[in-house]
Structures are given as structure tokens and as C-alpha cells.
């Protein structure tokens, strides 16, 4: 399988079931910062008052999370990793009045031995 087609394994655990970790390549990071739209904020505030979920915010959050994970994946691939273990995703608001949302992902890039079983 070519390097570009190899599927990266992500896990929040410190091991990969059925695989032995053969090398630790280092901590990898991925970040994404998205701005918040004033009109979307207004409609989200109204929705908060009347109840329900804010689909606009959920969509932005999902896009930021995906971008941060893709950045983590790219960094791990550059190191030659087979997997990233101990993946953690954190969220924060940054900027003036919390006008931007930041998603940060971290994990440990590792190499794996062959599958057992």
C-alpha cells in the first residue's frame, strides 16, 4: 500500500487493540481557529432563549474539529506514524469578547507492529 493510501489509526486510548506499539515518534498537534459570525450569533441567542440547538454553531464546531484532526493527521504522517494514540480534543474561545473558537488536538504519534490474531 502506498504511503498516501495508508489509513491512519486514531484512538483516545494509549494502545491499539491487536497491535503492538513499536516506536514512539513524539507528540503531534493540530489546531483550528474559526471566527464567529455576528448574524449567526444573533440567531443562536434567539434560539437559546426559545430553546433548541444551534445548527449553525454545531456546523462550525464540526468543521473546526475536522480541520484540527486533519492537521494532526498530517503532522503524524510526516513523522511516518501508523497511528496516533491518546488523542485529546480541547475547545476554547479566544479573541476580543470570545469572538473566535479554537479547537486543539494532541496525541502521540507511534509506529505499530503487524496485526495479531
BELWO-V715035 format. One record per run of one state. SS is the DSSP state (h for helix, s for strand, l for the rest). FROM is the first residue (numbers start at 1). LEN is the number of residues. Records with the same first field share a line. If there is no record, write none. Layout:
SS = FROM-LEN ; FROM-LEN
This chain:
l = 1-2 ; 6-3 ; 11-5 ; 17-2 ; 20-1 ; 36-2 ; 51-4 ; 80-3 ; 95-1 ; 99-1 ; 113-5
h = 3-3 ; 38-13 ; 55-25 ; 96-3
s = 9-2 ; 16-1 ; 19-1 ; 21-15 ; 83-12 ; 100-13
